[in-house]
Amino acid sequence: MDNGNVRFSWSAIIRGVAIAYGTTFLSGLAFAFIGIQPQTDQLVYPLLALLTGAVGVALALKVAQSTRPSYLVSLGVGVWLLSSTSVLFGAQSFTGWLSSSAFIALTVLVGRLLRGFTHDTLPFP
């Protein structure tokens, strides 16, 4: 458990974004391989994407050993910015990317919930 004075390095944030985004990316490939697509599975695909993205966020939080709001926000913004590559490759419209911010925020929150809560207390100074 971290205390309030811990600052995160850019490398820790980049590592967390890579874990969260990489988990989502690999699960998307697995979904495509088994035939689950957003066009045909309009209810199942978003739920699976939310769940696998949240698992990626939970893994990133586990590696960082933190659930601080500043790290969660950095993680979410990093994943959101990295997902802008889909606009560059023509897989998503710019407005679709902008509207994805709500889905990414929800993914980060669910990932935080999956990470769980601790009852550990910090010792008094």
FENSULCOR-V159562 format. One record per residue. RES is the residue in one small letter. PSI is psi in degrees with one decimal (NA if undefined). Layout:
res->RES psi->PSI
res->RES psi->PSI
This chain:
res->m psi->139.2
res->d psi->158.7
res->n psi->176.3
res->g psi->-9.9
res->n psi->0.1
res->v psi->130.7
res->r psi->144.1
res->f psi->139.7
res->s psi->161.1
res->w psi->-35.6
res->s psi->-35.4
res->a psi->-39.5
res->i psi->-44.2
res->i psi->-40.7
res->r psi->-44.0
res->g psi->-43.0
res->v psi->-42.2
res->a psi->-40.3
res->i psi->-49.5
res->a psi->-47.7
res->y psi->-40.5
res->g psi->-40.0
res->t psi->-44.2
res->t psi->-42.8
res->f psi->-47.4
res->l psi->-37.3
res->s psi->-34.6
res->g psi->-39.5
res->l psi->-41.4
res->a psi->-40.1
res->f psi->-44.4
res->a psi->-39.3
res->f psi->-38.1
res->i psi->1.8
res->g psi->11.7
res->i psi->118.1
res->q psi->150.3
res->p psi->-28.6
res->q psi->-36.4
res->t psi->-28.5
res->d psi->71.0
res->q psi->-15.0
res->l psi->-43.5
res->v psi->-42.8
res->y psi->-49.9
res->p psi->-36.3
res->l psi->-42.7
res->l psi->-38.3
res->a psi->-40.9
res->l psi->-45.9
res->l psi->-47.3
res->t psi->-34.7
res->g psi->-40.6
res->a psi->-37.5
res->v psi->-41.1
res->g psi->-41.1
res->v psi->-43.2
res->a psi->-40.3
res->l psi->-42.4
res->a psi->-40.1
res->l psi->-36.9
res->k psi->-43.7
res->v psi->-41.9
res->a psi->-15.0
res->q psi->44.6
res->s psi->152.3
res->t psi->24.2
res->r psi->141.4
res->p psi->-37.1
res->s psi->-37.0
res->y psi->-39.8
res->l psi->-44.4
res->v psi->-44.3
res->s psi->-41.1
res->l psi->-47.7
res->g psi->-45.0
res->v psi->-40.3
res->g psi->-44.2
res->v psi->-41.5
res->w psi->-44.9
res->l psi->-40.3
res->l psi->-32.7
res->s psi->-10.3
res->s psi->-16.0
res->t psi->-24.9
res->s psi->-28.6
res->v psi->-42.4
res->l psi->-33.9
res->f psi->1.6
res->g psi->12.7
res->a psi->-15.1
res->q psi->147.2
res->s psi->161.8
res->f psi->-43.0
res->t psi->-33.9
res->g psi->-38.8
res->w psi->-42.9
res->l psi->-41.2
res->s psi->-15.0
res->s psi->-10.9
res->s psi->-35.8
res->a psi->-40.9
res->f psi->-40.3
res->i psi->-40.1
res->a psi->-42.3
res->l psi->-40.1
res->t psi->-43.1
res->v psi->-41.9
res->l psi->-42.9
res->v psi->-38.9
res->g psi->-38.7
res->r psi->-40.7
res->l psi->-38.0
res->l psi->-31.8
res->r psi->-27.7
res->g psi->175.4
res->f psi->150.8
res->t psi->150.3
res->h psi->9.1
res->d psi->145.0
res->t psi->149.6
res->l psi->142.3
res->p psi->151.9
res->f psi->144.7
res->p psi->NA
